[in-house]
């Protein structure tokens, strides 16, 4: 069947993904991303959409293995390997993602030639 996605391999899936930061002034945690889930399948285009302030950039940074600040937790499956992340344990996941993907930052920098 032409529109049947059930046979496509899942390249990445995530569930329960959250990100929070410690507010030093107020001595409490601020959550910017809570309980996100989704998946990316081969041969498809995946869009992360939402209003301004919806933590789209935070999610994309996490999925690209580029998030270096904040408390990140959740379940990830990348190329068949499963990771349960809590706290600062993103190193192995980041290495796997960065070894198999490309990342283009939101801000583009142009330098004179």
Secondary structure, 3 states (H helix, E strand, C coil): CCCCCCCCCEEEEEEEEEEEEEECCCCEEEEEEEEEEEEEECCCCCCCCCCCCCCHHHHHHHHCCCCCCCEEEEEEEECCEEEEEEECCCHHHHHHHHHHCCCCCCCCCCCCC
